[in-house]
């Protein structure tokens, strides 16, 4: 058995299981959110002290339907490796301090004929954009299978084609991992992120990397959502200056649900 071990435990979130359990519960309890059942969540991926409150707002929507969700399709950007594809791991499971999550090998087999999808374990080795979502999902869902994809410089239609293959029914949740603007002064970041959020809520699928670091998976989702006639809701919009950092240079975070 091949296990993708945690790369940022102890850095982005606690590496002690009990501390991690307590922190995730605190973030969820401190950032309540109620609403309809989402098919897709868009969440940020920084350290929990920075983006955890915003991510928790989205993940809280899953509470009433947690028992119905059996698998999670998780897409995030590549920070460590230059890619022109969607990268799958070669692992049988992903591990966090809260336990192991089985990779859905059967679902992944449905992607074998797509040229934009390759097995590229190096893309997953140190990537945090997927990993930081897992403890929230483990806390809320219990047992589920995972389809993890690190997304490189790939066009919206190519990403949407992959999402279509994996869309599933009520048993499947899709999660897109992205932060918004990076390293602007607070007031400028608020202005830029508000503009980006309006574009996201209009299902515009031509976002740039300056607007969202996870633009490739996000643009693919927004393209698919527009084709499907989906509804989107902004759940939260903050930055590191609002949560835990100084306001001289901030990173933006947004949370969205699609129905």
N, C-alpha and C positions, 0 to 999 in steps of 0.2 A: 504494500500500500504506500502511495506517495502522498505526503501531507504538505500543503503550503502552510508554513509556520508564520506566526505573526511577525511583522517587520517593525511596527511602530507602537507595540505595547510598551508601556513605560515612558513613552514620549508623547503621543497624541492622546492617550487614555491610560488608565492605571493597568499595570501588569499583574496586580494581585486580584484574584477572582472575586473576593468579597468586596474589596474596594471598588472594583469595576461594577459589580452588581449594584452597589449602593449609589454610585455616581449616576449610572443610567436611570435608576429609579428616581433619584432626586431631579434629574433633568426633565424626565417625563412628568413628574408631579408638579414641578414648578412652571411648566409651560403647557397648560391644558389646551386641548383643541377637540371640538366635536363637529361632526358633519356626516355627510353621506360616505358610503364606502368608495374609496378611490381605486381605480385600476392602476394608476401610475403615481408615484411620488418623485418629486425633484427635491434633492436635499444637498446641503453643503458638506464639505469634507475636511475641515481644519481640525486642530486639536479641540477636544471637548470643551475646554474653558472658553474658547472663542466661538465656535460654530455650534456647539452642542445644544444650546437653547433653541436655536432656529431649527435644527434637524428634529429635535424632540417635538416641536409643534406639528410637524408633518407626521412623524411616526405615531403620535397619539391617535391619529385617525384610524389606526389599525385595530385598536383595542376591541371593539365590538365584534370584529370579523376574524380575529386571529386564528380561531380554530378551523376556518374554512380555507386558509391559505396554506398550500402544500409546497409551493416552490416559488423562488424569487429569481427573477432575471435582473442582474445587477450590472450596469454599464457605467464606467467612469473613464476620465482621461488618463493618458500616459504622461507622467511627470519625469520619469527616470530614463526612458528608452524612446528613441525616435522611431515612430511607426507610421506605416501607410496602410495598415490593416486593422481589423478587430482581432485581438489576441486572446486565445483560450489558454488556460493552464494545462499542464500535463498531470495535475494532481487529482487524486480521488476524493480529497476533502480539504477544507480550509479550517484552520484552527485559530481560536482566540483563547484568552484565559477562561472564557465561559464554556469552552468545549469545542467539539468538532462539528462541522457541517458537511454533509455529503454533497459532492458535485453530481449533478443530474446528467449522467453519462448518456442515458437514452435520449434526452432532449437535445443534447449537444450533437448527437449523431445526425439530427435533422439538418445540420448546417454543413455537412461534409462537402456538398457540391458547390458551395458558395466561395468564389475566389477571394473575396474580401475577408474571409475568416481563416485564420491559421492557428495552429498550436505553437505558442511562443512563450514558454515558461519564464524567460528572462523578464518579460514585461510585467509579470506579477510578483516577481521576487521581492522587490522593495517598494511596490506601489501602495500608497496609502488611501487613494480615492475610493477603493472598494472596501478595504479592510475596516475603516472606521465606521462603516454602516453596519457591520455584522453584529457587534454586541447589542445594538438597539433591536435588531431583528431577532436575535436569540432571546432577548429578554421578553419580547412581546409575542413571538410566534411559537416558541418551543421548537419542536422538530419540523424541519423543512429541508428541501433540497435547493441547491444553488447552481445558477448558470452565470458565472462571472466572466465578463468581457472587458478588457482594457482597450480603449478605442483611440486609435491614432488619427492621422490626417485623412479622414474618410468623409465623403460627401453625404449629405442628408439621405439621398435615395438609397445608398448602399446600407446605411445604418437601418433605415426603415425596413428594408428587405429582411434583415436579420430579425428585427422586432416582430415582423409579420409571421415569421416561422415559429417564433417562440411565444406568441401572444396568449394562446390558451384561453381558458375560461375563468370561472370564479376561483379556481385553485391556484391561479398564477398572478403574482404581483410583479410589477416592473418598477425598478428604482433607478433613477438617473442621478449621478453624483456630479455636482459642479459647484464651484464658488463663482462669485461675480468679479467685480473690478479688483485690481491689486495695487496697493501702495500709493494711493492718492491721499491728499489731505481730507479730513473728515467731511467737510461741506461739499467738496468736489465729488467725493465718492458717493455721497447721498444723492447728488444730482444725477450722476452717471448711472447709478444702479436703479434709480427710479425710471430713467429712460429705458434701460434694459428690461426692467420688469414689465413696463408697458408693452414692449415688443414681445416678450414671452407670453403675456396674457392675450396678445393678438395672434398668437401661434405663428409669428414670423420665424422663418427657419434659415435666416442668413446672419445669425449672430457672429461676431468676430471674437478672436481670442482675447482681445482687450476687454470685451464685455463679459465673457464667461470663460474660465479656463477649461471647462468641460463642454465647449461649444459643439464639438463634433457629435458626441452622443445626444446632447440636448437638441441640436438642430435636427438630427434624425428623428427624435421623438416628436418634435413640433411638426415636422413634415407629415409624419404618420398620423398625428392627432388631427391635423387639418383635413387630411384625406378621409378620416373616419368620422369627422363631425363631432369631435369631443369637446367637452366643456372644461375650462381650466380655472382654477381659483388660486389667487395669491394668499398664502397663509401667514407669511412673515417676511419682513425685509429689514435687515439690520446689518451692522458691520462690526468689526472687532473693536471699534471705538465705543460701541454701545454695550459690549459684553464684558471684555476683560482687558483690552489693550488701551494704549494711548491714542490720541486723535491726530497725531502728526502725520501718520502714514498707516492706512487701514486696509483691510481686505473685506469685501462685501459678501454677504450671505443672503440667499433667498430660499424660501420653501414654498412649494406649489403642489397642488393635487389636481389630477386630471380624472374626469369621470366619463 
